[in-house]
Every structure is written in structure tokens, then in C-alpha cells.
Amino acid sequence: MGGRMHTSFARELRKSSTEAEKMLWRRLRLRQIGGYKFRRQQPVGAYIVDFVCFEKKLIVELDGGQHAERVSYDGERTAWLESQGFNVLRFWNHEVLGQIEAVKSVIYRALME
């Protein structure tokens, strides 16, 4: 994917966010956790990540049931992102929807490390 195509695809992903993505974004936007800026649906290399704080090199990914068959792809993707110095946190959609305060605590601790 070229640069402009990558950006428009990321824009489309932002428009079609899941309920869990919307809920988490309401907690991450406007520097609400530790004062750190997050971006959503951002290109990082060949991948588009759900949420990223470039300052702390922290990526937050949400998985729904549809990702179960993508385990090897997700593993390769996570390995590449980590090789670029990113810390990758993964949460299930149901964790975000049912335990948002716990999810925020995990993200906060990762930002403070």
C-alpha cells in the first residue's frame, strides 16, 4: 500500500470503529491517561495499529472474536512492531466493554515504565 492509500484506509477504519474502540478512544483522547497523546488507526510501517502513543512507543490493540484465526499474522505483526522498539498491549473487546478501569490501569502502568 502506498502512503496516500494507507492514509485513506486508516481514515476509513476510524469511521468504522467498534463499540470497544469508541469506548477506549473516549478514555485515551485528549491526553487523559498520564498526559500522553494517543493517535488512533495510525500507520506504523506496513501496519495500521488501533492506538499508538509515539512519545512512549506504546501500541494498544483490541481484538474481537474475529481475530482468533489471525493468531500467526498477529504474532508476526507484534514481533515486527516490538523489533521497532514498540511495546504492544492487547485487550479483548469484552475486556474494554466490561472492565474499562482495569484496562486504563494497565495502559497507565505501561506508560509510566
VOGU-3710 file (C-alpha; in Angstrom, 3 decimals, decimal comma):
1> mggrmhtsfa> 0,000/0,000/0,000  1,284/3,420/-0,905  1,362/6,338/1,531  -1,820/8,074/0,393  -3,723/4,792/0,051  -2,529/3,786/3,544  -3,801/7,078/4,985  -7,232/6,842/3,369  -7,570/3,224/4,577  -6,708/4,364/8,107
11> relrksstea> -9,352/7,115/7,775  -11,964/4,519/6,754  -11,028/2,336/9,753  -11,536/5,327/12,064  -15,054/5,788/10,649  -15,968/2,122/11,176  -14,750/1,714/14,770  -16,254/-0,969/17,006  -18,043/-0,060/20,251  -14,961/-1,162/22,219
21> ekmlwrrlrl> -12,680/1,045/20,086  -15,003/4,016/20,577  -15,154/3,443/24,337  -11,375/3,160/24,687  -10,776/6,167/22,424  -13,037/8,281/24,690  -10,591/7,388/27,538  -7,341/7,858/25,560  -8,018/11,031/23,575  -7,103/14,495/24,832
31> rqiggykfrr> -4,173/13,191/26,922  -6,441/11,717/29,596  -4,039/8,947/30,712  -0,832/10,305/32,204  -0,939/13,352/29,916  0,257/11,306/26,927  -1,040/11,834/23,401  -2,534/8,843/21,598  -3,473/8,570/17,951  -5,934/6,014/16,604
41> qqpvgayivd> -5,810/3,881/13,463  -2,284/5,047/12,642  0,070/3,574/10,035  3,240/2,162/11,630  5,419/0,604/8,956  3,244/-1,699/6,836  0,617/-1,994/9,584  -2,237/0,126/10,851  -2,416/-0,030/14,627  -5,533/0,668/16,702
51> fvcfekkliv> -3,959/3,175/19,127  -0,400/4,450/19,487  1,473/6,823/21,770  4,588/7,657/19,737  6,214/9,509/22,652  6,289/6,331/24,782  6,330/3,885/21,817  3,234/2,164/23,201  0,678/0,460/20,952  -2,724/-0,685/22,206
61> eldggqhaer> -4,542/-3,255/20,069  -8,093/-4,516/20,521  -9,132/-7,997/19,463  -12,615/-9,317/18,911  -13,543/-12,926/18,250  -12,881/-12,435/14,545  -9,136/-12,310/15,257  -8,876/-15,889/16,540  -7,913/-17,221/13,090  -5,300/-14,483/12,708
71> vsydgertaw> -3,014/-15,649/15,527  0,087/-16,211/13,342  -0,440/-12,899/11,478  -0,878/-11,063/14,791  2,236/-12,774/16,144  4,339/-11,659/13,148  2,889/-8,172/13,346  3,602/-7,890/17,096  7,143/-9,227/16,607  7,850/-6,618/13,902
81> lesqgfnvlr> 6,376/-3,766/15,971  8,442/-4,855/19,000  11,567/-5,045/16,810  10,952/-1,346/16,066  11,014/-0,566/19,804  7,265/-0,538/20,459  5,605/-2,136/23,475  2,340/-3,776/22,314  -0,610/-4,256/24,678  -3,543/-6,396/23,526
91> fwnhevlgqi> -7,028/-6,432/25,004  -10,167/-8,300/24,050  -13,164/-6,133/23,135  -15,145/-7,628/26,049  -12,383/-6,541/28,486  -12,714/-2,948/27,312  -16,521/-3,048/27,406  -16,718/-4,730/30,830  -13,570/-3,649/32,677  -12,544/-0,259/31,288
101> eavksviyra> -10,981/0,939/34,565  -8,725/-2,135/34,719  -7,724/-1,638/31,072  -6,904/2,016/31,775  -4,751/0,943/34,757  -2,721/-1,456/32,612  -2,188/1,261/29,968  -1,210/3,805/32,646  1,358/1,416/34,173  2,847/0,722/30,715
111> lme> 3,144/4,477/30,066  4,910/5,022/33,387  7,513/2,255/32,867
//
